[in-house]
Amino acid sequence: MRWLVVIILFSSLLATPVSALRCSSDLVQEGDTKFEVIERCGEPLSIEFVGYRLDGFGNRDLVIEHLIYGPWKGWYYLIELVGGKVTKIESFR
């Protein structure tokens, strides 16, 4: 598990933003829910709790998670969820 954290941290330097991710014949894109992602792509390699988004008063607002998929053809995919919705998709090697 430690190697996965190192890969994620290192990959943030090399990550390429992706507007959508194709899982078999389905498409995952920003705005989709965590349920839809797992339904379309299956269980991720890793689910990482990142933290919370803070509201204007400094209170915890929404949970931030990263789902990691791959390797698919040598690429890993990081799907960021804020409040259970996809906000960012990145690919890295």
KASUL-V539616 format. One record per run of one state. SS is the DSSP state (H for helix, E for strand, L for the rest). FROM is the first residue (numbers start at 1). LEN is the number of residues. If there is no record, write none. Layout:
# KASUL-V539616
ss = {SS & SS}
from = {FROM & FROM}
len = {LEN & LEN}
This chain:
# KASUL-V539616
ss = {L & H & L & E & L & E & L & E & L & E & H & L & E & L & E & L & E & L & E & L}
from = {1 & 2 & 15 & 16 & 19 & 20 & 24 & 26 & 30 & 33 & 34 & 42 & 46 & 55 & 60 & 73 & 75 & 83 & 85 & 93}
len = {1 & 13 & 1 & 3 & 1 & 4 & 2 & 4 & 3 & 1 & 8 & 4 & 9 & 5 & 13 & 2 & 8 & 2 & 8 & 1}
